[in-house]
Amino acid sequence: MQLRLYKRNTFLLFLIIFLLAVTGVILYFNREAWINHKEMVFFSLIFIMMFVSWFFTWYEANADKRIIEKMVMNKQIALARITNGGFNRIIRNARLQKNVLWQLDIDLYDNDMNLIKTSFIEKLVPSQTSIPQGFVYVTYDPKQPEKIFVVPNAMISMYPDLKEIVDKYENNKNLNINYLNAYYNNGIVLKTFKQSIKEERK
């Protein structure tokens, strides 16, 4: 899903640049119509460009988080065990910030404890050089199985309504859950808790 969002955002960015360029060309070839109001047209164009730039940057930074939050609020989550991870590609956003897309192979347990082996693309921080094995919560909708994102641990604890789902997983002795420390820092970070504690002590 992250790869699809990246491609959509890239398309929108080029579309915005194209429309602004077309607007500039139209204004240039019709300058006789507005030359007497050039200051107003100039500042209006600058304002529009700044607003569009701000809006796109905000949209790009929050598109995945809005989907995750909406699905979490609708209790569309599942437990997943990350079994493997592989590099997909490096991406940059409109502010040229770098992230890395990884393909994560998972054993997903739906709310009925059915095991689904699948994989998805997640956006991780550039410092993530390997993928630890362990359990995380992910967004999951059986009707849209491609909409899988890692849910930060803190978000799970923010919604008391999820307690029943979480307890159901944690009370299942067959799962032998060992959670990863999953959190958001301009991209998802995945660490074992042992690794996180070791880094905090440095």
N, C-alpha and C positions, 0 to 999 in steps of 0.2 A: 504493500500500500504506500509505503514511503517513496518508492521509486515512481509510482503513478503520480503522487503529489508533486514530486520534483519535476517530472516531465510537464505536468499541467502548469505549474508555476513558471517554468521556463517559457512555455508557450505564451502565457499571459504577459510576461515581461517583454517578449519580442513584439507582441501585439500592441502593447502600450507604446513602445518605442516607435513602431510603425505609424500608429495613429498620430502621435505627436509630430513625427516627421511630415506626414501628409498635411497636418494642420499648418505647419510652418510653410510648406510649399504653397498651399492655398492662400495664406496671408501674403506671401511674397508677391504672387502674381496678381493679387487684388489689392495691392497697397494703396492705389488711388482712392479706394473706398474708405480707408481708415487713416490715411496719412495725417489728417487734421486732428486725430485723437490718438496719436501714436503712443503718448505716455500712458494713457489708460489701457490701451491694447497690450503694450509691453508688460506693464505690471500685472495685468490680468493673466497673461500667458505665464509669467513667472509664478504667480500664485497657484495656477492650475497645475503646473509642473511639480511644484513643491508638495501640493496636496496629494496628487497621484502617486508621487514617490513615497510619501509618508504612508499612505493607505496601503500600497502594495507591500512595503516593508513590514507593516503591521500584520497584514493578511498572511504573508509568507511565514512569519515567525510564529503565528498562532493557529494555522490551519490544522496541523496534526493535533495540537493540544485541545482544540475545540471539539474535534471528533472523539478523542479519548475521554474528555470530561462528559460529553453527552452520553456515550456508551456506558461509562461507569455509573452515571446517575440512573440509567435505565437497567442497571444490574446485568449488563451484557459483558460479563467477564468469565474467564476460565483459568484454571491452573495449568501451567505448562512447564515441562522440564526441558531445559536447553541441553541438547545432546552434542551439538557441534555448531561451528560457525565458520563462515568463509568470506573473505573480502569480495565485495562486489564492485565498488567504484568510489572515487573521491568526488564530492560535489561542493559547489560554492553557492551561497545565496546572493541576493541583490547587494548586500553589504560586503561581499567577497569573503565572508566567514566560511571556513572550511569545515566540512563534516565528512564522515566516512559511512557509506552504506555497506552493511554486512548482511549476508544471508544466514539466518538462524534456523537450524533444524530443531524441531521440537516434538515432544510427545505431549499432545494437548489432551487434557481431561475435561470434557464438558460437564455441565451441571448434573448429568445423569451418570457420571463416572465412565462414560464411554471413551476409549482411547483412540485418538486421531493423530496419526503421524503426518506431519506437514512441515512446511517451511515458509518463511516470510522474510521480507526485507525490512531492516530497521536502521534508523539514522543514529549513529553513535558518534561520540566525540573523537577528534583526531588522535588523542592519546591512547585510545583503546587499541591495543595491538594484538590481543588474543581474547578469546571468548571462554569464560569459565563455565563449567557445567553446574547446573543447579536449577532451582525452581523460581519462577516469577509468575506474576499474574499478567494476563494479556486480555485485550478486548476480544470478544468473540460473539458473533451473531451467526447462528446456523443458516440464516437466509442470505447472509453476505459473508461467507467464510474467508473472503480475501481481505476483509477489514480487520487485520490483526496488528496491534501495536503493543509494545511493552508498557504496562501501567506502573508508574513509579510507586514504590512502597508507601510513601507518605500519602499519596492520593487514596490508597485503599483504606488507610486509617482515618481519613477525613470523613468517610461516609459510613455511619453506624448501620445503615440499612444493609450493608454488605456482610455484616457479621455472620448472619445465618449461612451464607454461601461459603465464607471462609472457614467457619467451624465445621461444615460438612466435609471439606477437604482435609482439614487438620485432624479430624477424628477418624479418618480412614487410615488404619494402621498399615495397609498395603502400600501406601505411597512413599513412606519414609522421607518426608519432606525436609529438604535443607535449602532454605531460601538464599537467594543472592541479594546483595545490596543493590537495588535498582533505583536510580534517581536521575533527575533531569538537570543538566548543566549546559544549556545550548546544544542539546543532544543527549541521548540516553547514555548513562554510565552503568556498566555491569561489573561488579566486583564480588568476591566472596567477603563475608563479614570479617574473616580472619585477616584478609588483605587490607580491608578498610581500617581495622583497628591498628594494624602494624604501621600504616601510613600516617595515622593520627598521632602516633607516639613519636614519630620522627621530628 
